[in-house]
Amino acid sequence: MMCHSLLLLLFAYVSLVSSGPLARRFHPIPEYSLGAPYPVPFQNRKTWHLSGATVSTPNLLRLTPDKQSHKGGLWTSSAVKNIGQEWEITLRFNVWGRGDTYFGDGFALWYSEEPSLTGKVFGARDYWKGLGILFDTYDNGNRATQNHPFITVMYNDGTHSFVHGDGGLQQGVPACHAGFRSVFKSTPSRMDPPVSQASAVKVRYRHGRVTVDLNLHSSDTWTRCVDVENVVLPDFGYYFGVTASTGDLSDNHDIHSFAVSSTTAPLLPTVETKEEYVAEQYEQQKERDETMLDVRTNVDATKTSGGSDDSIDDVTEILQQSDVYKMLLKQGHVHDDKMAAIQSHLQEQLRGLRAHLDSMLSKIQASENEVIQHITHVESMSGIEIDDALMLHRDGTHWIWSFLVLSLIICCAFGTVWKKYQNVKKRHIL
């Protein structure tokens, strides 16, 4: 029991030291964030402007209405400044419309070198340079409609083109299947989705790694969609944007909020903000030091008194009530949540794979039916069934009489020639 408590203490101390007193945290960046209530009409701000068909309501920004051939966008007015190499975006949105079978096209979240006010990639230009998170709702390639909607994460150096409807099949571009459309169901009395029924996506960038997590039902659970390595993005000089488009098919593409945070401290912080941050970190470290001092004191007292069971139990109780122990317990819960998210992600991938296999089987069945139709057509044109012709050929009885007649003719001819030869031979001898 004593050894167990000491090991627990040692592990807690090492974890505390490794975490450090100034653990990095994300700071909200209001300059690049948007949220309700929105002015109606929306006035282009110093850091954000609307383009195309985008309009505002008090609760949201609608990039496109549920009408054909519309494009809309939302971009930062100036390039991002000093966002660092650890940042995240949390976007709350709704994609919905009247269509149940056919709908489209989708929307995209951007961090690119240049803002694009129009283009064929969900309202933005193709061959962009930067990061695009593409929410594709319609299978333009008619490959596997049941696998849509798809979320594709495409890092582009300006030389690649996005293929609509491929669902991540092109050049191994990372993608995942996600049912983000029609989470909100409209009714005649409710045509404006509330924030409580919005879906959410969290895009995190950290030193060349991009992760995309989804929360489709306003719950506390996030599901990992894509995890991509070797993505090189600059700290500044790029633009944030959200765009959407409709074609022959349409949908409402609504943005409820756009929040950006970074581990880099906000630019030009106030003296109060700095003082509050230092004071907070000092208090946290002071509490940790006091907790560790109490634990060490109790352990020393236990050793001096001979280590009775009651004293050891007291040490264990102190450890369990300490902030360090609670922190470790919380990290264990976080680890369990991550494992559950991974399991859920694998199940999503298996469902997508099963749908893909079903699609392949359907295509094989369609090809088989097409071959049967061609055979039937040939039979009708030839006037004889192919199976009967094959059976007649397989029986092989129709050629025997012809062969016998031909053999008889050959024998008669040979006999005649032989008889004439004998007569000629006799005349010459005589």
KASULKA-V558768 format. One record per pair of residues at least 12 apart in sequence whose C-alpha atoms are under 10 Angstrom apart, sorted by sequence separation. I is the first residue (numbers start at 1). J is the second residue. If there is no record, write none. Layout:
i->(I I)
j->(J J)
//
This chain:
i->(42 51 52 53 61 62 95 116 122 136 137 138 184 185 201 202 212 213 214 299 302 42 43 50 61 108 109 115 121 122 135 136 137 184 200 201 202 211 212 213 242 298 299 302 33 34 41 42 107 108 110 114 122 135 136 137 152 154 183 184 200 201 211 212 213 298 301 31 32 33 40 41 42 106 107 108 113 114 121 135 136 150 152 153 182 183 184 199 200 201 211 212 299 31 32 40 41 42 54 105 106 107 108 112 113 114 134 135 136 149 150 151 152 182 183 199 200 210 211 212 242 298 299 31 39 40 41 53 54 55 105 106 107 111 112 113 134 135 148 150 151 152 182 198 199 200 210 211 241 298 299 38 39 40 52 53 54 55 91 104 105 110 111 112 113 133 134 135 148 149 150 154 155 180 181 198 199 200 209 210 211 297 298 37 38 39 42 52 53 54 110 111 112 133 134 148 154 155 180 197 198 199 200 209 210 296 36 37 38 39 51 52 53 54 89 110 111 112 132 133 134 145 147 153 154 180 197 198 199 202 208 209 210 240 295 298 36 37 38 39 40 51 52 110 111 132 133 144 152 153 154 180 196 197 201 202 208 209 210 294 295 36 37 38 39 50 51 52 109 110 111 131 132 133 141 143 144 145 152 153 196 200 201 202 207 208 209 210 35 36 37 38 50 51 109 110 131 132 140 141 142 143 144 151 152 153 195 196 201 202 203 204 205 206 207 208 209 295 35 36 49 50 51 108 109 110 130 131 132 140 141 142 143 151 152 201 203 205 207 208 209 294 295 35 36 49 50 108 109 130 131 139 140 141 150 151 152 206 207 208 294 34 35 48 49 50 107 108 109 129 130 131 138 139 140 141 150 151 205 206 207 208 34 48 49 50 107 108 128 129 130 137 138 139 140 149 150 151 205 206 207 291 292 295 47 48 49 106 107 108 128 129 130 134 136 137 138 139 148 149 150 151 205 291 294 47 48 49 66 106 107 127 128 129 136 138 147 148 149 150 151 44 46 47 48 66 67 105 106 107 126 127 128 129 134 136 137 147 148 149 150 291 292 45 46 47 62 64 65 66 80 105 106 127 128 129 136 146 147 148 149 291 292 44 45 46 47 60 61 62 65 66 104 105 106 126 127 128 135 147 148 149 290 291 292 44 47 60 62 66 79 104 105 126 127 128 134 148 183 184 291 60 73 75 79 103 104 105 126 127 128 180 183 288 72 73 74 75 79 102 103 104 105 126 127 180 181 183 287 288 68 69 71 73 74 75 78 79 102 103 104 125 126 176 178 180 287 288 66 68 78 101 102 125 126 175 179 180 66 77 178 75 76 75 95 121 135 74 75 121 134 135 136 137 64 73 74 75 95 120 121 122 133 135 136 137 32 33 64 73 74 102 106 108 112 121 135 137 32 63 73 101 105 106 107 108 109 111 112 113 120 136 137 31 32 72 73 104 106 108 112 113 135 136 178 71 72 135 71 178 32 71 176 177 31 71 73 176 72 73 175 176 71 72 73 174 175 70 71 72 174 175 70 71 174 175 29 174 155 173 200 33 198 199 200 204 206 32 33 34 35 153 198 199 200 202 203 204 205 206 29 33 153 198 200 202 204 28 64 105 153 198 26 27 28 63 105 152 195 25 26 27 28 151 193 195 24 26 192 194 195 193 51 52 51 52 50 51 133 182 133 181 182 52 181 51 153 181 152 153 155 151 152 153 154 106 151 153 155 156 157 155 104 154 155 103 155 131 133 100 99 96 97 98 95 96 97 94 95 96 93 94 95 96 97 98 93 94 95 96 97 98 94 95 96 97 93 94 96 97 109 96 95 94 93 94 131 94 130 131 93 130 131 92 94 95 130 92 93 94 95 129 130 92 93 94 92 93 94 91 92 93 131 91 92 93 130 134 136 91 92 129 130 131 132 133 134 135 90 91 92 132 134 90 91 138 89 90 91 138 89 90 137 88 89 90 137 223 224 88 89 222 223 87 88 89 221 222 225 87 88 124 221 223 224 225 86 87 88 124 222 223 224 86 87 123 124 221 222 223 224 225 226 85 86 87 113 122 123 124 221 223 224 225 84 85 86 112 113 122 123 124 223 224 225 84 85 86 88 90 94 111 112 121 122 123 222 223 224 84 85 86 87 88 89 90 91 92 93 111 113 114 115 116 121 122 123 225 85 88 90 92 113 114 115 117 119 120 121 122 224 225 112 113 114 115 116 118 119 120 122 223 92 111 112 113 114 115 116 117 118 119 111 112 113 114 115 116 118 110 111 112 213 110 111 112 110 111 109 110 111 60 109 110 59 60 108 109 110 59 60 108 109 57 59 60 107 108 109 59 107 108 106 107 108 106 107 105 106 107 104 105 106 104 105 106 104 105 103 104 105 103 104 105 106 103 104 105 106 102 103 104 105 106 107 85 102 103 104 105 106 107 85 87 102 103 104 105 84 85 86 102 103 104 84 85 99 83 84 85 89 91 99 82 83 84 98 99 81 82 83 97 98 80 81 82 83 96 97 98 80 81 82 83 96 97 80 81 95 96 97 79 80 81 94 95 96 79 80 81 94 95 96 36 78 79 80 94 95 78 79 80 93 94 95 78 79 93 94 76 77 78 92 93 94 76 77 92 93 75 76 77 91 92 93 75 76 91 92 93 74 75 76 91 92 74 75 90 91 92 73 74 75 90 91 177 73 74 89 90 91 176 72 73 74 89 90 178 72 73 88 89 90 177 178 71 72 73 88 89 176 177 71 72 87 88 89 176 70 71 72 87 88 177 178 70 71 86 87 88 177 69 70 71 86 87 176 177 68 69 70 83 85 86 87 67 68 69 70 83 84 85 86 63 64 65 67 68 69 83 84 85 63 64 65 66 67 68 69 70 82 83 84 63 64 65 67 68 69 70 72 74 83 84 62 63 64 67 68 82 83 66 67 68 82 83 66 67 82 83 65 66 67 82 64 65 66 81 64 65 66 63 64 65 54 63 64 65 54 62 63 64 50 52 53 62 63 48 49 50 51 52 53 61 62 63 48 50 52 61 62 60 61 62 59 60 61 59 60 61 59 60 56 58 59 54 55 56 57 54 147 148 147 146 147 32 147 32 144 147 146 147 145 146 144 145 144 146 147 143 144 146 144 145 144 143 144 143 38 36 37 35 36 37 143 34 35 36 34 35 36 34 35 33 34 35 33 34 32 33 34 32 33 30 31 32 33 30 31 32 29 30 28 29 30 28 29 27 28 29 26 27 28 26 27 28 29 31 25 26 27 28 29 30 25 26 27 28 29 24 25 26 27 28 29 24 25 26 27 24 25 24 22 22 22 23 22 21 22 21 21 22 21 22 21 20 21 21 16 16 16 13 16 13 12 9 9 9 6 9 6 5 2 2 2 2 1 2 6 9 2 5 9 12 1 4 5 8 16 2 3 6 15 2 5 6 9 12 1 2 5 8 12 13 16 1 4 5 8 12 13 15 16 2 11 12 15 2 5 11 12 1 9 12 9 12 8 11)
j->(54 63 64 65 73 74 107 128 134 148 149 150 196 197 213 214 224 225 226 311 314 55 56 63 74 121 122 128 134 135 148 149 150 197 213 214 215 224 225 226 255 311 312 315 47 48 55 56 121 122 124 128 136 149 150 151 166 168 197 198 214 215 225 226 227 312 315 46 47 48 55 56 57 121 122 123 128 129 136 150 151 165 167 168 197 198 199 214 215 216 226 227 314 47 48 56 57 58 70 121 122 123 124 128 129 130 150 151 152 165 166 167 168 198 199 215 216 226 227 228 258 314 315 48 56 57 58 70 71 72 122 123 124 128 129 130 151 152 165 167 168 169 199 215 216 217 227 228 258 315 316 56 57 58 70 71 72 73 109 122 123 128 129 130 131 151 152 153 166 167 168 172 173 198 199 216 217 218 227 228 229 315 316 56 57 58 61 71 72 73 129 130 131 152 153 167 173 174 199 216 217 218 219 228 229 315 56 57 58 59 71 72 73 74 109 130 131 132 152 153 154 165 167 173 174 200 217 218 219 222 228 229 230 260 315 318 57 58 59 60 61 72 73 131 132 153 154 165 173 174 175 201 217 218 222 223 229 230 231 315 316 58 59 60 61 72 73 74 131 132 133 153 154 155 163 165 166 167 174 175 218 222 223 224 229 230 231 232 58 59 60 61 73 74 132 133 154 155 163 164 165 166 167 174 175 176 218 219 224 225 226 227 228 229 230 231 232 318 59 60 73 74 75 132 133 134 154 155 156 164 165 166 167 175 176 225 227 229 231 232 233 318 319 60 61 74 75 133 134 155 156 164 165 166 175 176 177 231 232 233 319 60 61 74 75 76 133 134 135 155 156 157 164 165 166 167 176 177 231 232 233 234 61 75 76 77 134 135 155 156 157 164 165 166 167 176 177 178 232 233 234 318 319 322 75 76 77 134 135 136 156 157 158 162 164 165 166 167 176 177 178 179 233 319 322 76 77 78 95 135 136 156 157 158 165 167 176 177 178 179 180 74 76 77 78 96 97 135 136 137 156 157 158 159 164 166 167 177 178 179 180 321 322 76 77 78 93 95 96 97 111 136 137 158 159 160 167 177 178 179 180 322 323 76 77 78 79 92 93 94 97 98 136 137 138 158 159 160 167 179 180 181 322 323 324 77 80 93 95 99 112 137 138 159 160 161 167 181 216 217 324 94 107 109 113 137 138 139 160 161 162 214 217 322 107 108 109 110 114 137 138 139 140 161 162 215 216 218 322 323 104 105 107 109 110 111 114 115 138 139 140 161 162 212 214 216 323 324 103 105 115 138 139 162 163 212 216 217 104 115 216 114 115 115 135 161 175 115 116 162 175 176 177 178 106 115 116 117 137 162 163 164 175 177 178 179 75 76 107 116 117 145 149 151 155 164 178 180 76 107 117 145 149 150 151 152 153 155 156 157 164 180 181 76 77 117 118 149 151 153 157 158 180 181 223 117 118 181 118 225 80 119 224 225 80 120 122 225 122 123 225 226 122 123 124 225 226 122 123 124 226 227 123 124 227 228 83 228 210 228 255 89 254 255 256 260 262 89 90 91 92 210 255 256 257 259 260 261 262 263 87 91 211 256 258 260 262 87 123 164 212 257 86 87 88 123 165 212 255 86 87 88 89 212 254 256 86 88 254 256 257 256 116 117 117 118 117 118 201 251 203 251 252 123 252 123 225 253 225 226 228 225 226 227 228 181 226 228 230 231 232 231 181 231 232 181 233 210 212 182 182 180 181 182 180 181 182 180 181 182 180 181 182 183 184 185 181 182 183 184 185 186 183 184 185 186 183 184 186 191 203 193 193 193 193 194 231 195 231 232 195 232 233 195 197 198 233 196 197 198 199 233 234 197 198 199 198 199 200 198 199 200 238 199 200 201 238 242 244 200 201 238 239 240 241 242 243 244 200 201 202 242 244 201 202 249 201 202 203 250 202 203 250 202 203 204 251 337 338 203 204 337 338 203 204 205 337 338 341 204 205 241 338 340 341 342 204 205 206 242 340 341 342 205 206 242 243 340 341 342 343 344 345 205 206 207 233 242 243 244 341 343 344 345 205 206 207 233 234 243 244 245 344 345 346 206 207 208 210 212 216 233 234 243 244 245 344 345 346 207 208 209 210 211 212 213 214 215 216 234 236 237 238 239 244 245 246 348 209 212 214 216 237 238 239 241 243 244 245 246 348 349 237 238 239 240 241 243 244 245 247 348 218 237 238 239 240 241 242 243 244 245 238 239 240 241 242 243 245 238 239 240 341 239 240 241 240 241 240 241 242 192 241 242 192 193 241 242 243 193 194 242 243 192 194 195 242 243 244 195 243 244 243 244 245 244 245 244 245 246 244 245 246 245 246 247 246 247 246 247 248 247 248 249 250 248 249 250 251 248 249 250 251 252 253 232 249 250 251 252 253 254 233 235 250 251 252 253 233 234 235 251 252 253 234 235 249 234 235 236 240 242 250 234 235 236 250 251 234 235 236 250 251 234 235 236 237 250 251 252 235 236 237 238 251 252 236 237 251 252 253 236 237 238 251 252 253 237 238 239 252 253 254 195 237 238 239 253 254 238 239 240 253 254 255 239 240 254 255 238 239 240 254 255 256 239 240 255 256 239 240 241 255 256 257 240 241 256 257 258 240 241 242 257 258 241 242 257 258 259 241 242 243 258 259 345 242 243 258 259 260 345 242 243 244 259 260 348 243 244 259 260 261 348 349 243 244 245 260 261 348 349 244 245 260 261 262 349 244 245 246 261 262 351 352 245 246 261 262 263 352 245 246 247 262 263 352 353 245 246 247 260 262 263 264 245 246 247 248 261 262 263 264 242 243 244 246 247 248 262 263 264 243 244 245 246 247 248 249 250 262 263 264 244 245 246 248 249 250 251 253 255 264 265 244 245 246 249 250 264 265 249 250 251 265 266 250 251 266 267 250 251 252 267 250 251 252 267 251 252 253 251 252 253 243 252 253 254 244 252 253 254 241 243 244 253 254 240 241 242 243 244 245 253 254 255 241 243 245 254 255 254 255 256 254 255 256 255 256 257 256 257 254 256 257 253 254 255 256 254 351 352 352 352 353 239 354 240 352 355 355 356 355 356 355 356 356 358 359 356 357 359 358 359 359 359 360 360 256 255 256 255 256 257 363 255 256 257 256 257 258 257 258 257 258 259 258 259 258 259 260 259 260 258 259 260 261 259 260 261 259 260 259 260 261 260 261 260 261 262 260 261 262 261 262 263 264 266 261 262 263 264 265 266 262 263 264 265 266 262 263 264 265 266 267 263 264 265 266 264 265 265 277 278 280 281 281 281 282 282 283 284 284 285 285 285 286 288 285 288 289 288 292 292 292 292 295 296 296 299 299 299 299 302 303 307 307 308 312 315 309 312 316 319 309 312 313 316 324 311 312 315 324 312 315 316 319 322 312 313 316 319 323 324 327 313 316 317 320 324 325 327 328 315 324 325 328 316 319 325 326 316 324 327 325 328 325 328)
//
